[in-house]
Amino acid sequence: MTYVDPTSRDLLADDDGPQKATFRDVVLAYVGLTKPRVIELLLLTTVPVMFFAARGVPPLGLVLATVVGGTLSAGSASVFNCVYDRDIDEQMRRTRRRALPRHIVTPAAALVFGAVLGILSTVVLAVWVNPLSAVLSVSANAFYVFVYTMLLKRRTTQNIVWGGIAGCFPALIGWTAVTGELSWVPIVLFAVVFFWTPPHTWALALRYREDYAQVDVPMLPVVKPARSVALQIVVYSWVMVATSLLLWPVADTGPLYPIAAGVLGAVFLVQAHGLHRRAKTSDELSVLQPMRLFHSSNLYLSLLFVAVAIDPLLH
């Protein structure tokens, strides 16, 4: 294990003796606390909705303010999550290289960092976007930290189902940033992300179920056999695809969106049923190959929301 003193930035390595943590090491550690890959996915469900709400290209200044505010807000929530989960992160193979388990950043410094990001995001959204978007952003942040991280994650197999609500808020924020109000259109997109989250996360949890079991986090793949998890993934996937098609009549989209939603949904369902078929024969990772569905889920959501952005430009 290594330790970085916050003032001297000395790294004490087990085998090589004291080393100096460079400025780059510290900067990358703070950036890592914000979970940039998660932020990318959240922004991918924000900006396209802005195009859809504007029925064309929204004001670029508004897009920039929403992106900056959303990035700061999502980063803040991730930092708080890392602080609270630092004990289990240190034991899990997937997370042990994060900044807090490696002691490159102290918990106190991370808390200050997370609070500053949260305050800045609220100011940016309230001043340069609108108060409703700021309120939604704060609500998503609070839900992720207090409901998912602190209440649900270590207590129930439904942790990601209900905790995943926080990740659905960007669709609402993107819409309200342009329109200043809510409607059924962003609520449908909110629901798409809601039903997408369990298959996406459970596929990853199948890959790392031993990690979760080791730290007593009751992710569904820890407490249920793979075939049961895969069956629930199939059910959620069907509901997700059906919900995605609901946007067509609700929003009166052009032909591009329903065609894209139908094709992407069919491909996703093939992957989900493939995982279920493999899970009937074995629980072994080499047979299950759950990361195939995980990567497909990322591609599905990305392309679906790209279609959301492009459709009004052609309609």
Contacts in CASP RR format, 6 or more apart in sequence:
PFRMAT RR
TARGET T0000
AUTHOR 0000-0000-0000
METHOD contacts of the structure
MODEL  1
MTYVDPTSRDLLADDDGPQKATFRDVVLAYVGLTKPRVIELLLLTTVPVM
FFAARGVPPLGLVLATVVGGTLSAGSASVFNCVYDRDIDEQMRRTRRRAL
PRHIVTPAAALVFGAVLGILSTVVLAVWVNPLSAVLSVSANAFYVFVYTM
LLKRRTTQNIVWGGIAGCFPALIGWTAVTGELSWVPIVLFAVVFFWTPPH
TWALALRYREDYAQVDVPMLPVVKPARSVALQIVVYSWVMVATSLLLWPV
ADTGPLYPIAAGVLGAVFLVQAHGLHRRAKTSDELSVLQPMRLFHSSNLY
LSLLFVAVAIDPLLH
1 14 0 8 1.000
1 102 0 8 1.000
1 103 0 8 1.000
2 11 0 8 1.000
2 12 0 8 1.000
2 13 0 8 1.000
2 14 0 8 1.000
2 102 0 8 1.000
2 103 0 8 1.000
2 104 0 8 1.000
3 10 0 8 1.000
3 11 0 8 1.000
3 12 0 8 1.000
3 103 0 8 1.000
4 10 0 8 1.000
4 11 0 8 1.000
4 21 0 8 1.000
4 25 0 8 1.000
4 26 0 8 1.000
4 102 0 8 1.000
4 103 0 8 1.000
4 104 0 8 1.000
4 105 0 8 1.000
6 105 0 8 1.000
6 106 0 8 1.000
6 109 0 8 1.000
9 20 0 8 1.000
9 21 0 8 1.000
9 22 0 8 1.000
9 25 0 8 1.000
9 26 0 8 1.000
10 18 0 8 1.000
10 19 0 8 1.000
10 20 0 8 1.000
10 21 0 8 1.000
11 18 0 8 1.000
11 19 0 8 1.000
11 20 0 8 1.000
11 21 0 8 1.000
11 25 0 8 1.000
11 104 0 8 1.000
12 18 0 8 1.000
12 19 0 8 1.000
13 19 0 8 1.000
21 104 0 8 1.000
25 104 0 8 1.000
26 104 0 8 1.000
26 105 0 8 1.000
29 99 0 8 1.000
29 102 0 8 1.000
29 104 0 8 1.000
29 105 0 8 1.000
30 99 0 8 1.000
30 105 0 8 1.000
30 113 0 8 1.000
32 98 0 8 1.000
32 99 0 8 1.000
33 75 0 8 1.000
33 78 0 8 1.000
33 79 0 8 1.000
33 82 0 8 1.000
33 98 0 8 1.000
33 99 0 8 1.000
33 100 0 8 1.000
33 105 0 8 1.000
33 110 0 8 1.000
33 113 0 8 1.000
33 114 0 8 1.000
34 74 0 8 1.000
34 75 0 8 1.000
34 76 0 8 1.000
34 78 0 8 1.000
34 79 0 8 1.000
34 117 0 8 1.000
35 74 0 8 1.000
35 75 0 8 1.000
35 78 0 8 1.000
35 81 0 8 1.000
35 82 0 8 1.000
38 74 0 8 1.000
38 78 0 8 1.000
39 70 0 8 1.000
39 71 0 8 1.000
39 74 0 8 1.000
39 75 0 8 1.000
39 78 0 8 1.000
41 298 0 8 1.000
41 301 0 8 1.000
42 70 0 8 1.000
42 74 0 8 1.000
42 167 0 8 1.000
42 170 0 8 1.000
43 67 0 8 1.000
43 70 0 8 1.000
43 71 0 8 1.000
43 74 0 8 1.000
43 170 0 8 1.000
44 301 0 8 1.000
44 302 0 8 1.000
44 305 0 8 1.000
45 167 0 8 1.000
45 170 0 8 1.000
45 171 0 8 1.000
45 189 0 8 1.000
45 193 0 8 1.000
45 301 0 8 1.000
45 305 0 8 1.000
46 66 0 8 1.000
46 67 0 8 1.000
46 70 0 8 1.000
46 170 0 8 1.000
46 171 0 8 1.000
46 173 0 8 1.000
46 174 0 8 1.000
46 177 0 8 1.000
47 63 0 8 1.000
47 66 0 8 1.000
47 67 0 8 1.000
47 174 0 8 1.000
47 309 0 8 1.000
48 305 0 8 1.000
48 306 0 8 1.000
48 308 0 8 1.000
48 309 0 8 1.000
49 170 0 8 1.000
49 171 0 8 1.000
49 174 0 8 1.000
49 175 0 8 1.000
49 186 0 8 1.000
49 189 0 8 1.000
49 305 0 8 1.000
49 308 0 8 1.000
50 58 0 8 1.000
50 62 0 8 1.000
50 63 0 8 1.000
50 66 0 8 1.000
50 174 0 8 1.000
50 175 0 8 1.000
50 177 0 8 1.000
50 178 0 8 1.000
51 57 0 8 1.000
51 58 0 8 1.000
51 308 0 8 1.000
51 309 0 8 1.000
51 310 0 8 1.000
51 312 0 8 1.000
51 313 0 8 1.000
52 175 0 8 1.000
52 185 0 8 1.000
52 251 0 8 1.000
52 308 0 8 1.000
52 309 0 8 1.000
52 311 0 8 1.000
52 312 0 8 1.000
53 174 0 8 1.000
53 175 0 8 1.000
53 177 0 8 1.000
53 178 0 8 1.000
53 179 0 8 1.000
53 185 0 8 1.000
53 186 0 8 1.000
54 178 0 8 1.000
54 312 0 8 1.000
55 312 0 8 1.000
55 315 0 8 1.000
56 312 0 8 1.000
56 313 0 8 1.000
57 313 0 8 1.000
58 177 0 8 1.000
58 178 0 8 1.000
61 128 0 8 1.000
62 128 0 8 1.000
62 129 0 8 1.000
62 177 0 8 1.000
62 178 0 8 1.000
65 124 0 8 1.000
65 125 0 8 1.000
65 128 0 8 1.000
65 129 0 8 1.000
65 177 0 8 1.000
66 125 0 8 1.000
66 129 0 8 1.000
66 133 0 8 1.000
66 173 0 8 1.000
66 174 0 8 1.000
66 177 0 8 1.000
68 124 0 8 1.000
69 120 0 8 1.000
69 121 0 8 1.000
69 124 0 8 1.000
69 125 0 8 1.000
69 129 0 8 1.000
69 137 0 8 1.000
70 121 0 8 1.000
70 125 0 8 1.000
70 137 0 8 1.000
70 170 0 8 1.000
70 173 0 8 1.000
71 121 0 8 1.000
72 117 0 8 1.000
72 118 0 8 1.000
72 120 0 8 1.000
72 121 0 8 1.000
72 124 0 8 1.000
73 117 0 8 1.000
73 118 0 8 1.000
73 121 0 8 1.000
73 122 0 8 1.000
73 125 0 8 1.000
73 137 0 8 1.000
73 138 0 8 1.000
73 140 0 8 1.000
73 141 0 8 1.000
74 141 0 8 1.000
75 114 0 8 1.000
75 117 0 8 1.000
76 114 0 8 1.000
76 115 0 8 1.000
76 117 0 8 1.000
76 118 0 8 1.000
76 121 0 8 1.000
76 141 0 8 1.000
77 140 0 8 1.000
77 141 0 8 1.000
77 144 0 8 1.000
77 145 0 8 1.000
77 166 0 8 1.000
79 110 0 8 1.000
79 111 0 8 1.000
79 113 0 8 1.000
79 114 0 8 1.000
79 117 0 8 1.000
80 111 0 8 1.000
80 114 0 8 1.000
80 141 0 8 1.000
80 144 0 8 1.000
80 145 0 8 1.000
80 149 0 8 1.000
81 144 0 8 1.000
81 145 0 8 1.000
81 149 0 8 1.000
82 89 0 8 1.000
82 98 0 8 1.000
82 99 0 8 1.000
82 100 0 8 1.000
82 110 0 8 1.000
83 100 0 8 1.000
83 107 0 8 1.000
83 110 0 8 1.000
83 111 0 8 1.000
84 145 0 8 1.000
84 149 0 8 1.000
84 150 0 8 1.000
85 95 0 8 1.000
85 149 0 8 1.000
85 153 0 8 1.000
86 98 0 8 1.000
86 100 0 8 1.000
86 101 0 8 1.000
86 107 0 8 1.000
87 215 0 8 1.000
88 95 0 8 1.000
88 215 0 8 1.000
88 217 0 8 1.000
89 95 0 8 1.000
89 96 0 8 1.000
89 98 0 8 1.000
89 100 0 8 1.000
89 101 0 8 1.000
90 96 0 8 1.000
90 100 0 8 1.000
90 101 0 8 1.000
91 211 0 8 1.000
91 214 0 8 1.000
91 215 0 8 1.000
92 208 0 8 1.000
92 211 0 8 1.000
92 212 0 8 1.000
92 214 0 8 1.000
92 215 0 8 1.000
93 208 0 8 1.000
93 211 0 8 1.000
94 208 0 8 1.000
94 211 0 8 1.000
95 101 0 8 1.000
95 211 0 8 1.000
96 102 0 8 1.000
99 105 0 8 1.000
99 110 0 8 1.000
100 107 0 8 1.000
100 110 0 8 1.000
105 113 0 8 1.000
118 141 0 8 1.000
121 137 0 8 1.000
121 141 0 8 1.000
122 134 0 8 1.000
122 137 0 8 1.000
122 138 0 8 1.000
125 133 0 8 1.000
125 134 0 8 1.000
125 137 0 8 1.000
125 173 0 8 1.000
126 134 0 8 1.000
129 177 0 8 1.000
130 176 0 8 1.000
130 177 0 8 1.000
130 180 0 8 1.000
132 176 0 8 1.000
132 180 0 8 1.000
132 181 0 8 1.000
132 182 0 8 1.000
133 173 0 8 1.000
133 174 0 8 1.000
133 176 0 8 1.000
133 177 0 8 1.000
133 180 0 8 1.000
136 169 0 8 1.000
136 172 0 8 1.000
136 173 0 8 1.000
136 176 0 8 1.000
137 169 0 8 1.000
137 173 0 8 1.000
139 169 0 8 1.000
140 166 0 8 1.000
140 167 0 8 1.000
140 169 0 8 1.000
140 170 0 8 1.000
140 173 0 8 1.000
141 166 0 8 1.000
143 163 0 8 1.000
143 165 0 8 1.000
143 166 0 8 1.000
143 169 0 8 1.000
144 163 0 8 1.000
144 164 0 8 1.000
144 166 0 8 1.000
144 167 0 8 1.000
147 162 0 8 1.000
147 163 0 8 1.000
147 165 0 8 1.000
147 166 0 8 1.000
148 159 0 8 1.000
148 160 0 8 1.000
148 162 0 8 1.000
148 163 0 8 1.000
148 164 0 8 1.000
148 166 0 8 1.000
152 158 0 8 1.000
152 159 0 8 1.000
152 162 0 8 1.000
152 163 0 8 1.000
153 159 0 8 1.000
153 163 0 8 1.000
153 217 0 8 1.000
154 216 0 8 1.000
154 217 0 8 1.000
154 218 0 8 1.000
155 218 0 8 1.000
156 218 0 8 1.000
157 218 0 8 1.000
157 219 0 8 1.000
157 220 0 8 1.000
157 222 0 8 1.000
157 223 0 8 1.000
157 224 0 8 1.000
159 217 0 8 1.000
159 218 0 8 1.000
159 219 0 8 1.000
160 197 0 8 1.000
160 198 0 8 1.000
160 201 0 8 1.000
160 202 0 8 1.000
160 205 0 8 1.000
160 219 0 8 1.000
160 220 0 8 1.000
161 197 0 8 1.000
161 198 0 8 1.000
164 194 0 8 1.000
164 197 0 8 1.000
164 201 0 8 1.000
165 194 0 8 1.000
167 193 0 8 1.000
167 197 0 8 1.000
168 190 0 8 1.000
168 191 0 8 1.000
168 193 0 8 1.000
168 194 0 8 1.000
168 197 0 8 1.000
169 190 0 8 1.000
170 193 0 8 1.000
171 186 0 8 1.000
171 189 0 8 1.000
171 190 0 8 1.000
171 192 0 8 1.000
171 193 0 8 1.000
172 182 0 8 1.000
172 186 0 8 1.000
172 187 0 8 1.000
172 190 0 8 1.000
174 186 0 8 1.000
175 182 0 8 1.000
175 183 0 8 1.000
175 185 0 8 1.000
175 186 0 8 1.000
175 189 0 8 1.000
176 182 0 8 1.000
176 186 0 8 1.000
184 250 0 8 1.000
185 247 0 8 1.000
185 250 0 8 1.000
185 251 0 8 1.000
188 243 0 8 1.000
188 246 0 8 1.000
188 247 0 8 1.000
188 250 0 8 1.000
188 251 0 8 1.000
189 247 0 8 1.000
189 308 0 8 1.000
191 243 0 8 1.000
192 240 0 8 1.000
192 243 0 8 1.000
192 244 0 8 1.000
192 247 0 8 1.000
192 304 0 8 1.000
193 301 0 8 1.000
195 236 0 8 1.000
195 237 0 8 1.000
195 239 0 8 1.000
195 240 0 8 1.000
195 243 0 8 1.000
196 236 0 8 1.000
196 240 0 8 1.000
196 297 0 8 1.000
196 300 0 8 1.000
196 301 0 8 1.000
198 232 0 8 1.000
198 233 0 8 1.000
198 236 0 8 1.000
199 233 0 8 1.000
199 236 0 8 1.000
199 237 0 8 1.000
199 240 0 8 1.000
199 272 0 8 1.000
199 293 0 8 1.000
199 297 0 8 1.000
200 294 0 8 1.000
200 297 0 8 1.000
200 298 0 8 1.000
200 301 0 8 1.000
202 219 0 8 1.000
202 220 0 8 1.000
202 221 0 8 1.000
202 229 0 8 1.000
202 232 0 8 1.000
202 233 0 8 1.000
203 233 0 8 1.000
203 275 0 8 1.000
203 290 0 8 1.000
203 291 0 8 1.000
203 293 0 8 1.000
203 294 0 8 1.000
203 297 0 8 1.000
204 290 0 8 1.000
204 291 0 8 1.000
204 294 0 8 1.000
205 212 0 8 1.000
205 219 0 8 1.000
205 220 0 8 1.000
205 221 0 8 1.000
205 222 0 8 1.000
206 221 0 8 1.000
206 226 0 8 1.000
206 229 0 8 1.000
206 285 0 8 1.000
206 288 0 8 1.000
206 290 0 8 1.000
207 285 0 8 1.000
207 290 0 8 1.000
207 291 0 8 1.000
207 294 0 8 1.000
209 219 0 8 1.000
209 221 0 8 1.000
209 222 0 8 1.000
212 218 0 8 1.000
212 219 0 8 1.000
212 221 0 8 1.000
212 222 0 8 1.000
213 222 0 8 1.000
220 228 0 8 1.000
220 229 0 8 1.000
220 232 0 8 1.000
221 229 0 8 1.000
225 279 0 8 1.000
225 283 0 8 1.000
226 279 0 8 1.000
226 282 0 8 1.000
226 283 0 8 1.000
226 288 0 8 1.000
227 276 0 8 1.000
227 279 0 8 1.000
227 280 0 8 1.000
227 283 0 8 1.000
229 279 0 8 1.000
230 272 0 8 1.000
230 275 0 8 1.000
230 276 0 8 1.000
230 278 0 8 1.000
230 279 0 8 1.000
230 280 0 8 1.000
231 276 0 8 1.000
233 272 0 8 1.000
233 275 0 8 1.000
233 276 0 8 1.000
233 293 0 8 1.000
234 269 0 8 1.000
234 272 0 8 1.000
234 273 0 8 1.000
234 276 0 8 1.000
237 268 0 8 1.000
237 269 0 8 1.000
237 272 0 8 1.000
238 269 0 8 1.000
240 265 0 8 1.000
240 268 0 8 1.000
241 261 0 8 1.000
241 262 0 8 1.000
241 265 0 8 1.000
241 266 0 8 1.000
241 268 0 8 1.000
241 269 0 8 1.000
244 261 0 8 1.000
244 262 0 8 1.000
244 264 0 8 1.000
244 265 0 8 1.000
244 304 0 8 1.000
245 258 0 8 1.000
245 261 0 8 1.000
245 262 0 8 1.000
247 253 0 8 1.000
247 257 0 8 1.000
247 261 0 8 1.000
247 308 0 8 1.000
248 254 0 8 1.000
248 257 0 8 1.000
248 258 0 8 1.000
248 261 0 8 1.000
253 311 0 8 1.000
253 312 0 8 1.000
253 315 0 8 1.000
254 311 0 8 1.000
254 314 0 8 1.000
254 315 0 8 1.000
256 307 0 8 1.000
256 310 0 8 1.000
256 311 0 8 1.000
256 314 0 8 1.000
256 315 0 8 1.000
257 307 0 8 1.000
257 308 0 8 1.000
257 311 0 8 1.000
260 303 0 8 1.000
260 304 0 8 1.000
260 307 0 8 1.000
261 304 0 8 1.000
261 307 0 8 1.000
264 300 0 8 1.000
264 303 0 8 1.000
264 304 0 8 1.000
264 307 0 8 1.000
265 300 0 8 1.000
267 296 0 8 1.000
267 300 0 8 1.000
268 296 0 8 1.000
268 297 0 8 1.000
268 300 0 8 1.000
271 292 0 8 1.000
271 293 0 8 1.000
271 296 0 8 1.000
272 293 0 8 1.000
275 288 0 8 1.000
275 289 0 8 1.000
275 290 0 8 1.000
275 292 0 8 1.000
275 293 0 8 1.000
278 287 0 8 1.000
278 288 0 8 1.000
278 289 0 8 1.000
279 288 0 8 1.000
281 287 0 8 1.000
282 288 0 8 1.000
END
